[in-house]
Amino acid sequence: MTSASRAFEELYPAVYRALCRRWSAGEYRPSPEATAILEHLAGSGPLTVSEAAQHFDRSQAATSELLDRLEGRELISRMVDERDARRHLVWLTKTGLEVCERLKQVLDGDRLAAAFEVMETEEQRALLDGMRALLAATRTLKPTPKTEEES
């Protein structure tokens, strides 16, 4: 490991802690299970309960119970499938879509903007150029093997 990569490795956690987006005290923060379902729905579109259960390798009853809790929080709604009136689909509500967007936000945009305002223009440019160069360098790396959870 080079001294530069070691220095970056030491600085990165401190930068993350200073700028990460935190959940407010009264704000709903979905459990990992709920997050997985919300993000899957956002990527896949509406699903039946049995399709969701199959995807998450859980019983239909357990999946239905979790979906009931999400529906109670108005994050999803159930609707009749237009192609087959016997089937019901679950889909994200406006609130559910907003929570999904919130889950994607890693950094606190207001804190980041305030920090950038303190920096000189040249420092901002150097930081952004360095981040772009680091990202470009990662594209030359061999792919990291997927874990079981990512498969």
N, C-alpha and C positions, 0 to 999 in steps of 0.2 A: 504494500500500500504506500502510495506517495504521501509526502507531507501535506500536499494540497488536498488530496482526497480525504486524508485523516482530519484535516482542519474542517472541511465541509461536513464530514460525518459528525463532528462535535458541534458545529454551529446549527445544523439543520434542526435537531430537536428543540433547541432554544427558540429558533425562529418560529417553528410550528406552534410551540406553547404560547408564544407572544401573540400570534395572529390567528390561531384556529378559531373557528366559529363555535360558540358554545350555545347550549340550549338554555333558555330563560327558565327561571324557577317554576313558573306555572305552565310552561309550554309542554305539550304532549310530545314525548320522545318514544317512537315505536320500538318495541322489543326487536331483537335480531330476527325472530321468526316473522313478525309483522313486516319488518323492513324487507325481508326476502320476498314475501308475497307482493307487497306494494311495488317493489322494483321489477319483479317478474311480470306483473300485470302491465306496468308501464312499457315494458319492452315487447310483450307478446300480444297485448290487446285482450279483449274480454275472453274469459274461460268459464267452463262449467266447474262445479265443485269437484266432480270426479277427475277432470283434467288437472286441476290444481293439486289434488291429492296424489295423483299419479306422478306428477312432476316432482313434488316434494317428498315422495316416498313415505307418505303418511296415510293413516286410515281416513276414509271419507268422513267419519264422525269427528275426528280430531281437526281435520281441515275445516269442516263446516263450523265447528265451535270457534275456531280462530277467525273465520270469515264473519261470523255473527258478531264477534267483538269489534272487528273493524267496521262493520256496518253500523253498530251502535255508536261508534265515534264519527260516523258519517264520512268515512274515508273511502268506502266502496258502496255500491248499490247493486241490487239484483234486478235483472230485467229479463223479459221473455225474449228468447232467440227469434228474430224475425224470420229465419229460415225454417224453424221447427218450433212451433208453439208449445211443444211438450218439454222443451229444454229451457233452463234458466241459466243466464250468464251472470258473472260478477264482473264489475268494471269499476274503475276509479271515479270518484266524484271530483268536483273541482277542488275540494279540500284535500282529497287524496293525492291529486296531481301536485298541489302546492307542497304537501309533505314530501313527495318524491323529489321535487326541485330542491327543497330544503336539505334533504339528505345528501344531495350532490355538492352542496356548498361546503367546501373544506375550510376556506379561509373567511374571516370576518372582513367583508369588503370595506366597511367604514374604517376599521382599524388599519387595514392595509393602505387605504387612500391617505389617511392621516400620517402614517409613517412615510409614505412617498412624498408628501408635502414638505416634510422636514429635510428630505434629501436634496442635494444639488442635482440639477439636470444631468450633469455628467455622470454622477453616481447612479442615477436612475437608469441611464442608458447603458452604463457598464454592467449593472446588475441584470438587466433584461438581455443584453448581448451574451453574458455569461450563462444565463439560464437557457437561452436558445442553443448555445454551443453544447451545453451539457445534454440537453434533450437530443440534439442531433447525434452526439456521440453514442447515446444509448441505442440508436438505430443500427449501429455497427456490431452490437453485442449479440451473442447467440441467445435464442429464446430461453427463458427460465422454464424448466419443466413444470407442468401444471400439477397442483396438489389434487388430492382426491376431492376436496371441497369445490375446486374450480371446474372439475370435469362435468 
